[in-house]
């Protein structure tokens, strides 16, 4: 029962926003020719039918939710239509609140003066049309941004550089170059080319070590089919270390059994192994350089605000106490706020690297 509550809520919100947003469209086209009005209405409701159809198909068939072509193109376009209509409805809601106050004022005036003031109706219609134009404009901006971001901007990789200084870092590690990436979501790629481009950029940086902080897939290990050879290109002299993110556990799709889900996770672990990455599962590893050592801790996903807490930091931390410098890999940045920084036991964790927010996060 709980599994259908979320989709029902989403569908209901979209249906309300869709009808609400259409009121702005009707206001804008009311002075147009009947033929033009008909064409615009057909186009508008076609986007609605398209969005609902894709939504139902993705909710009904797991194979479509894990199909990278369907989700990247059809799913993304449906998502854009839905978001745009919901955002556009925000301005209409503001306009309706204003109209409610105007009606209230006119009602009071009609009771005291025997009728509405001359011209009040004209002013009301003008204001409605103004807000309708604003609503459509406001919706057009995210529409263009989302289309560009999903189909083009997502592959314009950017390098963010930061220097981390600490008196606790052993001198042998001074100048250590770390490349840290997160949230590959390989199921969203149609082919390997854009990922190979990213790994080529990383290689050109000549890192000493690479960290990957989770969400290799959207839902399932099969998304990595055909990408293992590309993953192998992510290398560094001191190794590539990885962890799981919330999407890696398959929590967002139905499974025939818990056994099937557990087997899928084991196969995803094997993907990391085949790629030459050292997957850290609530454990730490020792890095040695020039006779000095530091500890790299990696935990499974641990998130606040409804996200799964699979990770066990105490387990990963055990045995690392003597190391002078510790780096923690934890997918969800909320982990820092709710456990790492709150427990005195972990006060000597010097650097935490996270992903999840689609931006690099470090503490």
Secondary structure as a PSIPRED ss2 file (coil, helix, strand):
# PSIPRED VFORMAT (PSIPRED V4.0)

   1 X C   1.000  0.000  0.000
   2 X H   0.000  1.000  0.000
   3 X H   0.000  1.000  0.000
   4 X H   0.000  1.000  0.000
   5 X H   0.000  1.000  0.000
   6 X H   0.000  1.000  0.000
   7 X H   0.000  1.000  0.000
   8 X H   0.000  1.000  0.000
   9 X H   0.000  1.000  0.000
  10 X H   0.000  1.000  0.000
  11 X H   0.000  1.000  0.000
  12 X H   0.000  1.000  0.000
  13 X H   0.000  1.000  0.000
  14 X H   0.000  1.000  0.000
  15 X H   0.000  1.000  0.000
  16 X H   0.000  1.000  0.000
  17 X H   0.000  1.000  0.000
  18 X H   0.000  1.000  0.000
  19 X H   0.000  1.000  0.000
  20 X H   0.000  1.000  0.000
  21 X H   0.000  1.000  0.000
  22 X H   0.000  1.000  0.000
  23 X H   0.000  1.000  0.000
  24 X H   0.000  1.000  0.000
  25 X H   0.000  1.000  0.000
  26 X H   0.000  1.000  0.000
  27 X H   0.000  1.000  0.000
  28 X H   0.000  1.000  0.000
  29 X H   0.000  1.000  0.000
  30 X C   1.000  0.000  0.000
  31 X C   1.000  0.000  0.000
  32 X C   1.000  0.000  0.000
  33 X C   1.000  0.000  0.000
  34 X H   0.000  1.000  0.000
  35 X H   0.000  1.000  0.000
  36 X H   0.000  1.000  0.000
  37 X H   0.000  1.000  0.000
  38 X H   0.000  1.000  0.000
  39 X H   0.000  1.000  0.000
  40 X H   0.000  1.000  0.000
  41 X H   0.000  1.000  0.000
  42 X H   0.000  1.000  0.000
  43 X H   0.000  1.000  0.000
  44 X H   0.000  1.000  0.000
  45 X H   0.000  1.000  0.000
  46 X H   0.000  1.000  0.000
  47 X H   0.000  1.000  0.000
  48 X H   0.000  1.000  0.000
  49 X H   0.000  1.000  0.000
  50 X H   0.000  1.000  0.000
  51 X H   0.000  1.000  0.000
  52 X H   0.000  1.000  0.000
  53 X H   0.000  1.000  0.000
  54 X H   0.000  1.000  0.000
  55 X H   0.000  1.000  0.000
  56 X H   0.000  1.000  0.000
  57 X H   0.000  1.000  0.000
  58 X H   0.000  1.000  0.000
  59 X H   0.000  1.000  0.000
  60 X H   0.000  1.000  0.000
  61 X C   1.000  0.000  0.000
  62 X H   0.000  1.000  0.000
  63 X H   0.000  1.000  0.000
  64 X H   0.000  1.000  0.000
  65 X H   0.000  1.000  0.000
  66 X C   1.000  0.000  0.000
  67 X C   1.000  0.000  0.000
  68 X H   0.000  1.000  0.000
  69 X H   0.000  1.000  0.000
  70 X H   0.000  1.000  0.000
  71 X H   0.000  1.000  0.000
  72 X H   0.000  1.000  0.000
  73 X H   0.000  1.000  0.000
  74 X H   0.000  1.000  0.000
  75 X H   0.000  1.000  0.000
  76 X H   0.000  1.000  0.000
  77 X H   0.000  1.000  0.000
  78 X H   0.000  1.000  0.000
  79 X H   0.000  1.000  0.000
  80 X H   0.000  1.000  0.000
  81 X H   0.000  1.000  0.000
  82 X H   0.000  1.000  0.000
  83 X H   0.000  1.000  0.000
  84 X H   0.000  1.000  0.000
  85 X H   0.000  1.000  0.000
  86 X H   0.000  1.000  0.000
  87 X H   0.000  1.000  0.000
  88 X H   0.000  1.000  0.000
  89 X H   0.000  1.000  0.000
  90 X H   0.000  1.000  0.000
  91 X H   0.000  1.000  0.000
  92 X H   0.000  1.000  0.000
  93 X H   0.000  1.000  0.000
  94 X H   0.000  1.000  0.000
  95 X H   0.000  1.000  0.000
  96 X H   0.000  1.000  0.000
  97 X H   0.000  1.000  0.000
  98 X H   0.000  1.000  0.000
  99 X H   0.000  1.000  0.000
 100 X H   0.000  1.000  0.000
 101 X H   0.000  1.000  0.000
 102 X H   0.000  1.000  0.000
 103 X H   0.000  1.000  0.000
 104 X H   0.000  1.000  0.000
 105 X H   0.000  1.000  0.000
 106 X H   0.000  1.000  0.000
 107 X H   0.000  1.000  0.000
 108 X H   0.000  1.000  0.000
 109 X H   0.000  1.000  0.000
 110 X H   0.000  1.000  0.000
 111 X H   0.000  1.000  0.000
 112 X H   0.000  1.000  0.000
 113 X H   0.000  1.000  0.000
 114 X C   1.000  0.000  0.000
 115 X C   1.000  0.000  0.000
 116 X C   1.000  0.000  0.000
 117 X C   1.000  0.000  0.000
 118 X C   1.000  0.000  0.000
 119 X C   1.000  0.000  0.000
 120 X H   0.000  1.000  0.000
 121 X H   0.000  1.000  0.000
 122 X H   0.000  1.000  0.000
 123 X H   0.000  1.000  0.000
 124 X H   0.000  1.000  0.000
 125 X H   0.000  1.000  0.000
 126 X H   0.000  1.000  0.000
 127 X H   0.000  1.000  0.000
 128 X H   0.000  1.000  0.000
 129 X H   0.000  1.000  0.000
 130 X H   0.000  1.000  0.000
 131 X H   0.000  1.000  0.000
 132 X H   0.000  1.000  0.000
 133 X H   0.000  1.000  0.000
 134 X H   0.000  1.000  0.000
 135 X H   0.000  1.000  0.000
 136 X H   0.000  1.000  0.000
 137 X H   0.000  1.000  0.000
 138 X H   0.000  1.000  0.000
 139 X H   0.000  1.000  0.000
 140 X H   0.000  1.000  0.000
 141 X H   0.000  1.000  0.000
 142 X H   0.000  1.000  0.000
 143 X H   0.000  1.000  0.000
 144 X H   0.000  1.000  0.000
 145 X H   0.000  1.000  0.000
 146 X H   0.000  1.000  0.000
 147 X H   0.000  1.000  0.000
 148 X H   0.000  1.000  0.000
 149 X H   0.000  1.000  0.000
 150 X H   0.000  1.000  0.000
 151 X H   0.000  1.000  0.000
 152 X C   1.000  0.000  0.000
 153 X H   0.000  1.000  0.000
 154 X H   0.000  1.000  0.000
 155 X H   0.000  1.000  0.000
 156 X C   1.000  0.000  0.000
 157 X C   1.000  0.000  0.000
 158 X C   1.000  0.000  0.000
 159 X C   1.000  0.000  0.000
 160 X C   1.000  0.000  0.000
 161 X C   1.000  0.000  0.000
 162 X C   1.000  0.000  0.000
 163 X C   1.000  0.000  0.000
 164 X C   1.000  0.000  0.000
 165 X C   1.000  0.000  0.000
 166 X C   1.000  0.000  0.000
 167 X C   1.000  0.000  0.000
 168 X C   1.000  0.000  0.000
 169 X C   1.000  0.000  0.000
 170 X C   1.000  0.000  0.000
 171 X H   0.000  1.000  0.000
 172 X H   0.000  1.000  0.000
 173 X H   0.000  1.000  0.000
 174 X C   1.000  0.000  0.000
 175 X C   1.000  0.000  0.000
 176 X C   1.000  0.000  0.000
 177 X C   1.000  0.000  0.000
 178 X E   0.000  0.000  1.000
 179 X E   0.000  0.000  1.000
 180 X E   0.000  0.000  1.000
 181 X E   0.000  0.000  1.000
 182 X C   1.000  0.000  0.000
 183 X C   1.000  0.000  0.000
 184 X C   1.000  0.000  0.000
 185 X C   1.000  0.000  0.000
 186 X H   0.000  1.000  0.000
 187 X H   0.000  1.000  0.000
 188 X H   0.000  1.000  0.000
 189 X C   1.000  0.000  0.000
 190 X C   1.000  0.000  0.000
 191 X C   1.000  0.000  0.000
 192 X C   1.000  0.000  0.000
 193 X H   0.000  1.000  0.000
 194 X H   0.000  1.000  0.000
 195 X H   0.000  1.000  0.000
 196 X H   0.000  1.000  0.000
 197 X H   0.000  1.000  0.000
 198 X H   0.000  1.000  0.000
 199 X H   0.000  1.000  0.000
 200 X H   0.000  1.000  0.000
 201 X H   0.000  1.000  0.000
 202 X H   0.000  1.000  0.000
 203 X H   0.000  1.000  0.000
 204 X H   0.000  1.000  0.000
 205 X C   1.000  0.000  0.000
 206 X C   1.000  0.000  0.000
 207 X C   1.000  0.000  0.000
 208 X C   1.000  0.000  0.000
 209 X E   0.000  0.000  1.000
 210 X E   0.000  0.000  1.000
 211 X E   0.000  0.000  1.000
 212 X E   0.000  0.000  1.000
 213 X C   1.000  0.000  0.000
 214 X C   1.000  0.000  0.000
 215 X C   1.000  0.000  0.000
 216 X C   1.000  0.000  0.000
 217 X C   1.000  0.000  0.000
 218 X C   1.000  0.000  0.000
 219 X C   1.000  0.000  0.000
 220 X C   1.000  0.000  0.000
 221 X H   0.000  1.000  0.000
 222 X H   0.000  1.000  0.000
 223 X H   0.000  1.000  0.000
 224 X H   0.000  1.000  0.000
 225 X C   1.000  0.000  0.000
 226 X C   1.000  0.000  0.000
 227 X C   1.000  0.000  0.000
 228 X H   0.000  1.000  0.000
 229 X H   0.000  1.000  0.000
 230 X H   0.000  1.000  0.000
 231 X H   0.000  1.000  0.000
 232 X C   1.000  0.000  0.000
 233 X C   1.000  0.000  0.000
 234 X C   1.000  0.000  0.000
 235 X C   1.000  0.000  0.000
 236 X C   1.000  0.000  0.000
 237 X C   1.000  0.000  0.000
 238 X C   1.000  0.000  0.000
 239 X C   1.000  0.000  0.000
 240 X E   0.000  0.000  1.000
 241 X E   0.000  0.000  1.000
 242 X E   0.000  0.000  1.000
 243 X C   1.000  0.000  0.000
 244 X C   1.000  0.000  0.000
 245 X C   1.000  0.000  0.000
 246 X H   0.000  1.000  0.000
 247 X H   0.000  1.000  0.000
 248 X H   0.000  1.000  0.000
 249 X H   0.000  1.000  0.000
 250 X C   1.000  0.000  0.000
 251 X C   1.000  0.000  0.000
 252 X C   1.000  0.000  0.000
 253 X C   1.000  0.000  0.000
 254 X C   1.000  0.000  0.000
 255 X C   1.000  0.000  0.000
 256 X C   1.000  0.000  0.000
 257 X C   1.000  0.000  0.000
 258 X H   0.000  1.000  0.000
 259 X H   0.000  1.000  0.000
 260 X H   0.000  1.000  0.000
 261 X H   0.000  1.000  0.000
 262 X H   0.000  1.000  0.000
 263 X H   0.000  1.000  0.000
 264 X H   0.000  1.000  0.000
 265 X H   0.000  1.000  0.000
 266 X H   0.000  1.000  0.000
 267 X H   0.000  1.000  0.000
 268 X H   0.000  1.000  0.000
 269 X H   0.000  1.000  0.000
 270 X H   0.000  1.000  0.000
 271 X H   0.000  1.000  0.000
 272 X H   0.000  1.000  0.000
 273 X H   0.000  1.000  0.000
 274 X H   0.000  1.000  0.000
 275 X C   1.000  0.000  0.000
 276 X C   1.000  0.000  0.000
 277 X C   1.000  0.000  0.000
 278 X E   0.000  0.000  1.000
 279 X E   0.000  0.000  1.000
 280 X C   1.000  0.000  0.000
 281 X C   1.000  0.000  0.000
 282 X C   1.000  0.000  0.000
 283 X E   0.000  0.000  1.000
 284 X E   0.000  0.000  1.000
 285 X E   0.000  0.000  1.000
 286 X E   0.000  0.000  1.000
 287 X E   0.000  0.000  1.000
 288 X E   0.000  0.000  1.000
 289 X E   0.000  0.000  1.000
 290 X C   1.000  0.000  0.000
 291 X C   1.000  0.000  0.000
 292 X E   0.000  0.000  1.000
 293 X E   0.000  0.000  1.000
 294 X E   0.000  0.000  1.000
 295 X E   0.000  0.000  1.000
 296 X E   0.000  0.000  1.000
 297 X E   0.000  0.000  1.000
 298 X E   0.000  0.000  1.000
 299 X C   1.000  0.000  0.000
 300 X C   1.000  0.000  0.000
 301 X C   1.000  0.000  0.000
 302 X E   0.000  0.000  1.000
 303 X C   1.000  0.000  0.000
 304 X C   1.000  0.000  0.000
 305 X C   1.000  0.000  0.000
 306 X C   1.000  0.000  0.000
 307 X C   1.000  0.000  0.000
 308 X C   1.000  0.000  0.000
 309 X E   0.000  0.000  1.000
 310 X C   1.000  0.000  0.000
 311 X C   1.000  0.000  0.000
 312 X C   1.000  0.000  0.000
 313 X H   0.000  1.000  0.000
 314 X H   0.000  1.000  0.000
 315 X H   0.000  1.000  0.000
 316 X H   0.000  1.000  0.000
 317 X H   0.000  1.000  0.000
 318 X C   1.000  0.000  0.000
 319 X C   1.000  0.000  0.000
 320 X C   1.000  0.000  0.000
 321 X C   1.000  0.000  0.000
 322 X C   1.000  0.000  0.000
 323 X C   1.000  0.000  0.000
 324 X C   1.000  0.000  0.000
 325 X C   1.000  0.000  0.000
 326 X E   0.000  0.000  1.000
 327 X E   0.000  0.000  1.000
 328 X E   0.000  0.000  1.000
 329 X E   0.000  0.000  1.000
 330 X C   1.000  0.000  0.000
 331 X C   1.000  0.000  0.000
 332 X C   1.000  0.000  0.000
 333 X C   1.000  0.000  0.000
 334 X H   0.000  1.000  0.000
 335 X H   0.000  1.000  0.000
 336 X H   0.000  1.000  0.000
 337 X H   0.000  1.000  0.000
 338 X H   0.000  1.000  0.000
 339 X H   0.000  1.000  0.000
 340 X H   0.000  1.000  0.000
 341 X C   1.000  0.000  0.000
 342 X C   1.000  0.000  0.000
 343 X C   1.000  0.000  0.000
 344 X H   0.000  1.000  0.000
 345 X H   0.000  1.000  0.000
 346 X H   0.000  1.000  0.000
 347 X C   1.000  0.000  0.000
 348 X C   1.000  0.000  0.000
 349 X C   1.000  0.000  0.000
 350 X C   1.000  0.000  0.000
 351 X E   0.000  0.000  1.000
 352 X E   0.000  0.000  1.000
 353 X E   0.000  0.000  1.000
 354 X E   0.000  0.000  1.000
 355 X C   1.000  0.000  0.000
 356 X C   1.000  0.000  0.000
 357 X C   1.000  0.000  0.000
 358 X C   1.000  0.000  0.000
 359 X C   1.000  0.000  0.000
 360 X C   1.000  0.000  0.000
 361 X E   0.000  0.000  1.000
 362 X E   0.000  0.000  1.000
 363 X C   1.000  0.000  0.000
